Amino acid sequence: MKNSLTKKSRLLIPLFFGVILSASQSFIKPNEVASQLKLPSGFKAEVLGSELGKARHMVVSSTGIIYINRSKLVDGKAILMLKDKNHDGVIDEQKSFGNLPGTGIEIKDGHLYTASNSGIFRYKLDQNQEVINTEKPDMIVSGLPDHGRDNAKPFTFDNTGNLLVTIGSWNDPCREPNSGKGIMPCSVLDSAGGVWKFSATKLNQTFADGSRYATGLKNAVAMTWNTQTNSLFSAVHGRGQFHDFYPQYYTPQQSAELPAETLYEIHEGDDAGWPYIYYDQIQKKKIMAPEYGGNGKKTGGEKAINPLLAFPAHLGPNDILFYTGAMFPAKYKNGAFIAFHGQSAELKKGYFVAFVPFKNGKPAGTWEIFADNFAGVDLAKPTGPIQHRPCGLAQGPKGELFVCDDLGETLFKISYKK
């Protein structure tokens, strides 16, 4: 080993010597970090790596290679590849490549697809699922709108050769500037606040080559194709900002606890209603937005699709994964794990991974918190800074669940043993 260590090589030192270098430059054992997580009986969490950078979404190949897309460059590189070469549970090889940071990343038909905030690219994979040429990705789509806010471009693939890309709205309630008045009609919907469809294989497409697949979704960061139902599912970020212009209708507490974060099954042509309506999880109704004549009670959106589930406000769902592995108990089969990146004033909890049981392609029963305490502090009475914010989910070849976070820059592996 060289006497001097580069910034890149430091990443592996915690894995080999059983310590993690924290942001405060003090050493703690990985198991001490993982042991903070609260999991159902029989589950175990391990830390596979730290100082990974702003890890957003990730994917694990059939050969066990982990690819992570980061929202900020590390040593000029965006994508991180991690390999456990001898399959002993320890990451022993890493590589960084690509200079376009972003969120989405998927493997499809022998290629690794990745997203920046304005485009989708792909890299050719070899028979071991490793990128062949890291310097020359194919351009799939360029020119996707990027206005600096809610500009991540998560994506997925349908079962007929299409690429489905989220374009979030940079205008939270679609208001006129410095006003409580809504833009009517909401012109943002022409290029954002929904999901757009492109060819998954055609090179050098532009935004104009796509078509709007679904609308009325403010920011569908958590999005995946369910192969059991052959349909798109998304957990969507709700809007905010009620009491600033509408104190006659909303108290500060109501503004903090509304509206719901919503889970949808989405089909082409669907409209979920944003910005004209929102879903109130307390009244269990679609409510007309105050910018468009609502008063906190008036219902609306008769033609808008209904959510399958409603979660407390501001939890920030950032990834969704339907579990198809054989490692976890039967109750988890085909159910949905959702990584929540924010916190709820109503629950006084946040930064956790939830589980939604499914039966026959529909939610069945009550959702539950599956992996808790990534924050590392009691959010009801915090005594220190938040430690981790779950962002990306991936399933391993053995049925493990991987979780990465873009605050603590850490990769967790959750496994089960009877």
N, C-alpha and C positions, 0 to 999 in steps of 0.2 A: 504493500500500500504506500502511496506517495505520502511524504511528510506534510505537504500542504494540501488542503481540501478545497475544491471549488464549491460554489454555492449549490450546484446540482448534486455533487456527491454527498453533501451533508444530509440529503433526504434519506439516504439509505443507512446512515450511521445509527439512527434510533432503532431501525429494524434489526440490525445485526447485534447491537449491544444492549437491547432491552430498555432503551430510554427514549423519551421524546424531548426535543428541544422546544420549549414553549416560547411564546412571544417575549416573555420576561427574561429569556436566556437561562432559566433554571431547568433542571432535569427532573422528570417524573416518569414512573414506569407506565408503559402503555396499558397494562391491566388496571391500573388505578383510574385511568381515564375511562376505559370501557366499563369498569365496575360501577360507575356513576349511573349508567343507563338502567332504567327500570323496564324489565321485560317479563312476559308471561313465563310460567314455570317450564323448565326444560330448555329455554333459549339461552344462548351465550353470545356476548358481544366481544369482539377483539378489535384492536386498532392495527391496521395494516400499514399505515403511513401518515406522516404529519408534514407540515410545511409544504403542502402540495400546491399552494396558490389558491386563487378564488375558484374552487371546483364547483361547477354548475351541474350539468348533466353528464352521465357516463353510460357506457355500454360494456358488456363483457362478452367476448367471443366464445364460440363453442370450445375453443382450445384453452380458455381461461385467461386470455390477455385482457387487461382492463384498459380502456381508453376513456380519458376524462377531458372534457372541454372546459376551458377556464375563461372567465370573463375579463381577466387582466393578464397581460403578458408576463412571463417569468423568464428572465434572461432572454427576452425577445421572442419567446415561444409560447404558443397558446395551448397546444394539445399535449397531454401527458400520457405515455404508454407505460404500464407497469406489468411485469411478468414474474411469475413464480415458476422458474425453469424446472426445478426438481419436484414441484408439487408438494412441498413440505409446509405450506401455509405461511411462508415468508417471502416477501417481494425481494428478488435478488437482481433484477435488471430493470432499468428505466431509460426512457428516451423521450425527449421533448422535440416537437416539430410544429410547423405551421406558424404563421405570424398574424392570423386573423382571429382574435378572441371572440367568444360568444357563449351560447348556451346549449343548443341542441347537438346531439351526436347519436348516430345509429349505424348498425351494420345491415346491409341489404345486398343480396345477389353478388357477393364477392367484392364489395366495396365498403369502405368506411365513409359515411356521409357526416359532415360537420356544418355548423352554422356560425356565421358572424352575425352582427346586428343588421347587416344589409344584404346578406347573400347566403347561398347554400353551395357547398363544394363536396367533392368526393375523391378518395384515394383508393387505388387498386390494392387489393389484398392478395397475398400468396396463399398457398395451400395450408399454411399454419395460421392463417388469419392475421398476419403481420403486414403492415404497410410496406409496399414495394418501393415506391419513390416518394419520399416525404417532401420533396421540394417542388413538385409540379402536380398539384391537384387539378382535377377537371372542374371547370366552372359550370354549375347546373343552373342556378338562378342568380342574377345580380340586380341591383337597384331596388331592393325591397325598402320601403319607407323606414327611415330612422330619424326620429325627432328628439332623441336623447332621453325620453322618459318611457318606461314600459316598452323598451325597444328590443328585448330578447326575441329571438326567432326560433323557438322550439318547433319541432316538426315530427311527423310520423309518415307511414306509408299505408295506403289502403291495399286491398287484395286484387286490384286491377291495374297496377302499374303507375299509380299516381302518388305524388308527393304532396302532403297536406301541411301547410305552414301557418302558424299563428302570427298575426300582425296586431299587436296590442295598441290600444288608444293612448296617445300622449295627452289627451284632454279628458281628465277623469270623469266629469259629468257632462261633457260636451256643452260647456257654457261659453257665452260670449266673454271676451276679456274683461276682467274687473267687474263682473256682473253676476247676478244670480239668475240671469235669463238664459234659457237654453237656446242653442242654435237650431232653427227650425226651417227645413229639416236638417238633421245632423249631418253636415257635409263630411265629417270625419269618417263616416261609414263607407264612403266611396273608396277608401284606401286603407282602412284600419278597423279595429273593433270586430274582428272576425277571423275566419280561417280561409286561406286561399289555396287553390289547387293548381299544381303544375305537373308536367311529365317527370317521372322519376329518373328517366334515362336520357332525355334530350339535353344536349349541351348548349350552353350560352343563351339560355332563356333570360328574358327581362321580366320585370313586374307586369308589363303590358301583355305578356304571353299567358299569364295566369287568369283564372276565373274565380270569382268568389264562391266558396263552397258553403259557408254558413256565416251569418251576421248576428249582430246584437250580443257579442261576447267581448266584454271590455278588455280582458287580458287572459287568454287561455294558455297559461304557461304550462300547466300540467295536462298533457295530452298524449293519448296513445290509441292505437288500433286494437280492438279486442277481437282476436281471431276466433273466439267461440261464437260471438254474435255477428262477426263480420261488420262491425260498425265502429264509429269513432266515439271515444269517451273523453271528456275533459272536466277537470275541476278548475273553476274560473275565479279569478280575483274580482271581488265586487268593488263598487265605487265607494267613495267616502264623502266628506265635506257636506254635512247637512246643516248644522246649527250656525255656521258662519253667516249665511245669507237668509236662513229660515228659522230664527230662534222662536218664532211664534208657533212653529210646528214641531220642532225637535229640541229637546234639552241636550246639553253636552253629553250626558250619559247615553241618551238614545243615539246620538251621533257616533259615539264610541262603540255601541253594540249593534249597529245596523250598517249596511244590510248583510244578508247571508253571503258566505262563500258557497258556491253551488256546484253540484255534480250533474252533468248532463250526458245523455246519450244523444249524439248529433248525427243527423242525416243530411245529405246534400239538399240545399234549399231552406234549411231551418233558420229561424230567427228567434234568438233568446230574449230579445226585447230591449237590451241596453241601447241608448241611454234613457229611453222613454219610461221604462219601468225598472223596478228592482224587486228582489224577493225578500220579504220580511219573514224571518224564521220564527218570530214570536207570534205574529198573527197568522202565519202559514198561508200567506197570500202574496200575489203579485200586486205591487203597489205602484201607482203612478208617481214618477219622479217630480219633486217640487219645481224643477226648472220647466216642467211641461204641464203645470196646472195641478199637481198633486198637493196634498196637505198632510201626508203621513197616514191617511186612512183610505183615501179614494183608490179603488182598485183599477187595474188596467191590463193591457197586454193580452186581450182575449185570444189573439192569434199567435202569441209567443209560446214556444214550447215550455213545458213545466220541468223544473229540476227533479232529478231522481232523489236527491238528498240535499239538505241544507245544513251547512256548518256555521258555527259562530263567526261573526264578522272579523275581518282583518287577520285571519290566520295565515293567509298567503300560501295557497297550495301551489307548489312549484314542480312536482313530478307525480306521476301516477303509474303504477305497474300492476298488471294482472298476473297473479302468481300461478305458474304452471308446473312448478317443480314437484319432486317427490319427497324432499327432505322434511318439510313441515307437516304437522298433523293435518288430517283430512279437512278440517273446517276452513283451512286457508286456501284450499284448491280452488282456482278460478276466481278467488276474491281479489279485491283491489287494495293495494297499499298506497297511501298518499303521504308525501313529504310536505309538512307544513313549515313554512319559512318565517312566519310571524307569530304574534301572540294575540290572545283574545281578552278584552276587558271583561267580557261576560264570564268566561271560565277562569280568568286569572291564571291561565296556563298558555303554553305555546311551545314552538320549536320542538315538535314531536313528529313521529311517524304514526299515522292512523291506519286502521284496517276496516274495510267495509266487506262483510260477508255477502256473497252472491249465490243465487240459485236460479238456474235456467236463464242466465244472462241478465238478471235484475237484482238490485240490492235486496237482501233478505235478512231482516233483523236490524239491530241497532249497531251503528258504527262504534268503534272503541279505539282508545289510545293503545297502540301496540308497543312502541318504543318511546320512552319518556325520559326527561331530564337531560336532554342534550344541552339545555341552557346552563346546567351546572349550578343554578341558584334557584331559590324559591321566588317565583315571579310575583307572588302575593306580597312578599316582604323581602325584596332583593337586597342582598348584602354585598354584591359585587357585580362585575360586568358579565354579560352573556358570554358563554364559552363557545357554543356551537349552534349553527342554524342549519338543519337538514335541508338539502336542496335537490340532490340527485339520487335516483334509485336504479339498481340493476340486479338482475338475477344471475347467479353463477351456474356453471355446468352441473354442479352437484345439488342445486336447489338452494344455495346460500342466498341471503339478501345483503347486498352492498348498499351502504348509505354514505354519501359524501356531503361535506358542508363547505360553504364559501366564506365562513367567518373564522372558524377554528382551523380551516384548511386541512381537514383530517378525513381519512377514509376508514370507515367501520365495516366489519363483516359480522353479520348475525347468522348464527347457525343453530340447529336443533338436534338434541340427542335425548332419546327416551331414558 
